[in-house]
Amino acid sequence: MPGRGAVVDGRAHRYITGVKSPVLMSPAKGKVELQELDVPAPAPGELQVEVHASAISPGTERAFVLNMPNTPGVFPMEPGYCAAGIVKAVGAGVQGFAPGDRVAAYLLGHRRVGNVDAKWAMLVPAGVPMEQAAFLGLGQIALQGVRKMRIELGERVLVLGLGVIGQLALQAARLSGAVPAVGADTVESRMQAALACGADAVLNTATEGWMQKAGSPPVVIESTGSTDVVGLAFQAAAPFGRVALLASTRGESTVNFYRDVHRKGITIVGAHASLTVPAAESRPGFWAWKDDAACFLELVKTGRLVLGPLISTKTPWLQSVELYGRILEGDRELIGSVLLWD
């Protein structure tokens, strides 16, 4: 239907006033498909967004679709929670947003048009491409985890797992003063991406002696979600070190707490973004979602956070099911995957 037009990132956009949208859905365990769903008018406090790009969180979304441990297991479900686009309409009571604004949104799934609570949306600064703004939710997760570690200038930091959140956490640790900032993984392409984004060194955890090369860092950030790696994080940390559990583990870990935690005096920090951040007012080490989200976008705008080498694929939405198949199969060559909805 006719609507007002705008130009975003050099492309013409139209504020469509239809009531249906293609949506990537998981109707049952292990399955994904494109459906066309009704999109109601935005409720009070909501924004209606015409999505340009949505970013896939491969670990979390794969776990949810495959109904792995520590996931809701409720189907049908709409996977995904990171998107950026243009505001089409605003619900009653919304302030600070208007139709035509470029926004990045958290808890907005993989769809062309959708509604989101305005408290989970941020204006995208000029100069930040939509494909990069779509990583807002992932960026906030990484920032809040690193912030909780209170990294001091010159501390050695080790990030275990170089998926997209681990990559962003490694960069944030470096920005926080980590020297050296070291990433560890088993996939060569992920390690090379980390180096391209400024990592001081990378380690292959499949090689003998990697933990000795890590050098007993005082800060270890676990970002794999693997139950086996949790124990390795405690072993790698220095006496009196801090270990952040940034990734959501999918199962139960076996840990020798006496040997690896108790005797070493290690501090364990749970860093779940949904439950361990303040609702509104930031304080040292614990920033509210809006403040960390604004920080992420500013770091991207100024080039301090580098996303280009982390975007493995930009896939048209009509091919989203095929891309998702690679994710469900555990293709670790994928780091950051973006779906384009224009």
C-alpha positions as CSV (number, residue, x, y, z in Angstrom):
1,M,0.0,0.0,0.0
2,P,1.2,3.6,-0.6
3,G,3.3,5.2,2.1
4,R,6.0,7.8,2.7
5,G,9.4,7.1,1.3
6,A,12.9,7.5,2.7
7,V,16.5,6.8,1.8
8,V,18.6,4.7,4.2
9,D,22.1,3.6,3.5
10,G,21.6,4.6,-0.1
11,R,18.5,2.5,-0.6
12,A,14.9,3.6,-1.0
13,H,12.5,2.4,1.7
14,R,8.8,2.6,1.9
15,Y,6.7,2.6,5.1
16,I,4.4,-0.3,4.2
17,T,1.0,-0.1,5.9
18,G,0.1,-3.8,5.2
19,V,-0.7,-6.2,8.1
20,K,1.4,-9.2,7.2
21,S,5.1,-10.0,7.4
22,P,7.4,-12.9,6.5
23,V,8.8,-14.3,9.8
24,L,11.4,-17.0,10.4
25,M,9.7,-19.4,12.8
26,S,10.6,-22.7,14.6
27,P,7.3,-24.7,14.6
28,A,8.8,-27.7,16.3
29,K,12.1,-28.9,17.7
30,G,14.9,-28.8,15.1
31,K,12.7,-27.2,12.4
32,V,12.7,-23.7,10.9
33,E,10.5,-22.2,8.2
34,L,9.3,-19.0,6.8
35,Q,5.7,-18.1,7.6
36,E,3.6,-15.0,6.8
37,L,2.1,-13.6,10.0
38,D,-0.2,-10.8,10.9
39,V,1.4,-7.7,12.4
40,P,-1.0,-5.7,14.6
41,A,-0.7,-2.0,15.2
42,P,1.9,-1.1,17.8
43,A,0.5,-1.3,21.4
44,P,1.0,1.5,23.9
45,G,4.7,1.8,24.5
46,E,5.7,-0.1,21.3
47,L,7.4,0.8,18.1
48,Q,6.6,-0.8,14.7
49,V,9.8,-1.4,12.8
50,E,10.4,-2.2,9.2
51,V,13.5,-4.4,9.5
52,H,16.5,-3.9,7.2
53,A,18.8,-6.4,8.8
54,S,18.6,-9.0,11.6
55,A,21.7,-10.6,13.2
56,I,21.7,-14.2,14.2
57,S,23.0,-15.3,17.6
58,P,24.1,-18.7,16.5
59,G,24.8,-20.3,19.9
60,T,21.6,-19.2,21.6
61,E,19.3,-19.6,18.7
62,R,20.7,-23.1,17.8
63,A,20.2,-24.1,21.4
64,F,16.6,-22.9,21.5
65,V,15.6,-24.5,18.2
66,L,17.2,-27.8,19.2
67,N,15.6,-27.6,22.6
68,M,18.9,-28.1,24.4
69,P,19.2,-27.9,28.2
70,N,18.5,-24.6,29.9
71,T,16.1,-23.5,27.1
72,P,12.3,-23.1,27.4
73,G,11.4,-25.9,25.0
74,V,8.1,-24.1,24.0
75,F,7.1,-24.4,20.3
76,P,6.2,-22.8,18.0
77,M,8.7,-20.1,18.7
78,E,10.3,-17.1,17.0
79,P,14.1,-17.3,17.3
80,G,16.3,-14.3,17.1
81,Y,16.5,-11.1,19.1
82,C,18.7,-8.6,17.2
83,A,17.5,-6.3,14.4
84,A,17.8,-2.9,12.9
85,G,15.4,-0.9,10.7
86,I,13.1,2.0,10.2
87,V,10.3,3.1,12.6
88,K,7.0,2.8,10.7
89,A,4.7,3.8,13.6
90,V,4.8,4.5,17.3
91,G,2.3,3.4,20.0
92,A,0.6,5.7,22.5
93,G,2.9,7.1,25.1
94,V,6.2,6.6,23.2
95,Q,8.6,9.4,23.4
96,G,11.9,10.0,21.7
97,F,11.0,8.1,18.5
98,A,9.2,9.0,15.3
99,P,8.3,7.4,12.0
100,G,11.4,7.4,9.8
101,D,13.9,7.0,12.6
102,R,16.7,4.5,12.2
103,V,16.7,2.1,15.2
104,A,18.3,-1.0,16.5
105,A,16.1,-3.2,18.6
106,Y,16.6,-6.0,21.1
107,L,14.0,-8.8,21.3
108,L,12.9,-8.3,17.8
109,G,13.2,-11.5,15.8
110,H,14.0,-12.4,12.2
111,R,11.1,-10.7,10.3
112,R,10.4,-7.9,7.8
113,V,8.0,-5.9,10.1
114,G,7.5,-6.3,13.8
115,N,6.6,-4.5,17.0
116,V,9.0,-4.1,19.9
117,D,8.8,-2.4,23.3
118,A,10.4,1.1,23.0
119,K,12.6,0.4,26.0
120,W,14.5,-2.1,24.0
121,A,15.2,0.2,21.0
122,M,18.0,2.7,20.4
123,L,18.4,5.4,17.7
124,V,21.2,4.4,15.3
125,P,23.8,7.1,15.0
126,A,24.6,8.5,11.5
127,G,27.4,6.6,9.9
128,V,26.6,3.2,11.5
129,P,25.5,0.8,8.8
130,M,22.2,-1.1,9.5
131,E,24.0,-4.4,9.2
132,Q,26.3,-3.5,12.0
133,A,23.6,-1.8,14.2
134,A,21.7,-5.1,14.1
135,F,24.4,-6.6,16.4
136,L,23.3,-4.3,19.2
137,G,21.8,-7.1,21.4
138,L,24.9,-9.2,21.0
139,G,27.2,-6.2,21.7
140,Q,25.3,-5.3,24.9
141,I,25.7,-8.9,26.1
142,A,29.5,-8.8,25.6
143,L,29.9,-5.3,27.2
144,Q,28.0,-6.1,30.4
145,G,30.0,-9.3,30.9
146,V,33.3,-7.5,30.4
147,R,32.3,-4.6,32.6
148,K,31.5,-6.9,35.5
149,M,35.1,-8.1,35.5
150,R,36.5,-4.7,36.5
151,I,39.6,-5.1,34.3
152,E,42.5,-3.1,35.4
153,L,45.0,-1.4,33.0
154,G,47.6,-4.0,32.1
155,E,45.8,-7.1,33.2
156,R,46.1,-10.2,31.1
157,V,42.7,-11.4,29.8
158,L,41.9,-14.7,28.2
159,V,38.6,-15.2,26.3
160,L,37.7,-18.8,25.7
161,G,35.5,-19.2,22.5
162,L,35.7,-16.8,19.5
163,G,32.1,-16.9,18.3
164,V,30.5,-13.5,17.8
165,I,30.0,-12.7,21.6
166,G,33.5,-14.0,22.4
167,Q,35.0,-11.8,19.6
168,L,33.1,-8.7,20.9
169,A,34.1,-9.5,24.5
170,L,37.7,-9.8,23.5
171,Q,37.6,-6.4,21.8
172,A,35.8,-4.8,24.8
173,A,38.5,-6.3,27.2
174,R,41.2,-4.7,25.1
175,L,39.4,-1.4,25.2
176,S,39.1,-1.8,29.0
177,G,42.9,-2.0,29.3
178,A,43.7,-5.7,28.9
179,V,47.3,-6.2,28.0
180,P,47.5,-8.7,26.5
181,A,44.0,-9.5,25.3
182,V,44.2,-13.2,24.2
183,G,41.5,-15.2,22.4
184,A,41.3,-19.0,22.3
185,D,39.4,-21.3,20.0
186,T,40.0,-24.4,17.8
187,V,38.8,-22.9,14.4
188,E,41.5,-21.1,12.4
189,S,39.1,-18.7,10.7
190,R,37.8,-17.5,14.0
191,M,41.3,-16.9,15.4
192,Q,42.3,-15.0,12.2
193,A,39.2,-12.8,12.6
194,A,40.2,-12.0,16.2
195,L,43.6,-10.9,15.1
196,A,42.1,-8.8,12.3
197,C,40.0,-7.1,15.0
198,G,43.0,-6.3,17.2
199,A,43.6,-9.3,19.5
200,D,47.2,-9.3,20.9
201,A,47.4,-13.1,20.5
202,V,45.3,-16.2,19.8
203,L,45.7,-19.8,21.1
204,N,44.4,-23.0,19.6
205,T,43.0,-25.0,22.5
206,A,43.3,-28.2,20.5
207,T,47.1,-28.0,20.7
208,E,49.2,-29.3,23.5
209,G,50.5,-26.8,26.0
210,W,48.0,-24.0,25.2
211,M,47.1,-23.4,28.8
212,Q,50.7,-22.9,29.7
213,K,51.0,-20.4,26.9
214,A,48.0,-18.5,28.3
215,G,50.2,-17.6,31.2
216,S,47.7,-17.8,34.2
217,P,45.6,-14.8,33.3
218,P,43.9,-13.0,36.2
219,V,40.8,-12.6,34.1
220,V,39.2,-15.4,32.1
221,I,35.9,-15.0,30.1
222,E,34.1,-18.2,29.2
223,S,32.0,-17.6,26.0
224,T,31.6,-21.0,24.5
225,G,28.6,-22.3,26.5
226,S,30.3,-25.7,26.5
227,T,30.0,-27.6,29.8
228,D,33.5,-29.0,29.3
229,V,35.1,-25.6,28.9
230,V,33.8,-24.2,32.2
231,G,36.2,-26.4,34.1
232,L,39.1,-25.4,31.8
233,A,38.3,-21.7,32.5
234,F,38.8,-22.3,36.2
235,Q,42.0,-24.2,35.6
236,A,43.4,-21.5,33.3
237,A,42.8,-18.6,35.7
238,A,45.5,-17.4,38.0
239,P,45.3,-17.7,41.8
240,F,42.8,-15.1,43.1
241,G,41.7,-14.6,39.5
242,R,38.2,-13.9,38.2
243,V,36.2,-16.0,35.8
244,A,33.1,-14.7,34.0
245,L,30.5,-17.2,32.8
246,L,29.3,-15.1,29.8
247,A,27.9,-17.8,27.6
248,S,24.8,-19.8,28.7
249,T,25.9,-23.4,29.3
250,R,23.7,-26.1,27.9
251,G,23.9,-28.8,30.5
252,E,25.7,-29.6,33.7
253,S,29.5,-29.2,34.2
254,T,31.8,-31.4,36.2
255,V,34.2,-29.2,38.2
256,N,36.7,-29.9,40.9
257,F,35.8,-27.0,43.0
258,Y,38.3,-27.7,45.7
259,R,41.3,-27.9,43.3
260,D,40.3,-25.3,40.7
261,V,38.2,-22.8,42.7
262,H,38.5,-23.1,46.5
263,R,42.3,-23.5,46.9
264,K,43.0,-20.9,44.2
265,G,40.6,-18.3,45.7
266,I,38.9,-17.7,42.4
267,T,35.9,-15.3,42.0
268,I,33.2,-16.6,39.7
269,V,31.0,-14.0,38.0
270,G,27.7,-14.9,36.5
271,A,27.1,-12.6,33.5
272,H,23.7,-13.3,32.1
273,A,22.5,-10.1,30.3
274,S,18.8,-10.5,31.0
275,L,19.0,-11.0,34.8
276,T,22.2,-9.4,36.1
277,V,21.9,-5.8,34.8
278,P,20.2,-2.9,36.6
279,A,16.7,-2.0,35.3
280,A,17.3,1.7,35.0
281,E,20.2,3.3,36.9
282,S,23.8,2.4,36.0
283,R,26.5,2.0,38.6
284,P,30.2,1.1,38.4
285,G,30.5,-2.4,36.9
286,F,26.8,-2.7,36.3
287,W,25.3,-0.5,33.6
288,A,21.7,-0.5,32.6
289,W,20.7,-1.9,29.2
290,K,20.1,1.5,27.6
291,D,23.5,2.8,28.7
292,D,25.5,-0.2,27.5
293,A,23.5,-0.2,24.2
294,A,24.3,3.4,23.6
295,C,28.0,2.7,24.5
296,F,28.1,-0.1,21.9
297,L,26.7,2.0,19.1
298,E,29.1,4.8,19.9
299,L,32.1,2.4,19.9
300,V,31.0,1.1,16.5
301,K,30.5,4.6,15.2
302,T,34.0,5.7,16.2
303,G,35.6,2.5,15.0
304,R,36.8,1.4,18.4
305,L,34.7,-1.8,18.0
306,V,35.3,-3.5,14.7
307,L,32.5,-5.6,13.2
308,G,33.5,-6.0,9.5
309,P,35.7,-9.1,9.9
310,L,33.1,-10.7,12.1
311,I,30.3,-10.7,9.5
312,S,30.7,-14.0,7.8
313,T,27.5,-13.8,5.6
314,K,24.9,-11.3,4.5
315,T,22.0,-13.5,3.3
316,P,18.7,-12.4,1.7
317,W,15.7,-13.4,3.8
318,L,14.4,-15.8,1.2
319,Q,17.5,-17.9,1.8
320,S,17.2,-17.8,5.6
321,V,16.1,-21.4,6.0
322,E,19.1,-22.6,4.2
323,L,21.5,-20.5,6.2
324,Y,19.8,-21.6,9.4
325,G,20.4,-25.2,8.4
326,R,24.1,-24.6,8.6
327,I,23.7,-23.1,12.0
328,L,21.7,-26.0,13.3
329,E,24.4,-28.4,12.0
330,G,26.9,-26.5,14.0
331,D,28.9,-24.8,11.2
332,R,31.7,-23.1,13.2
333,E,33.0,-21.3,10.2
334,L,30.1,-18.9,10.7
335,I,30.8,-16.1,13.2
336,G,28.3,-13.2,12.5
337,S,25.5,-13.9,10.1
338,V,23.1,-11.2,8.9
339,L,19.7,-11.6,7.3
340,L,18.7,-8.8,4.9
341,W,14.9,-8.1,4.8
342,D,14.7,-5.4,2.1
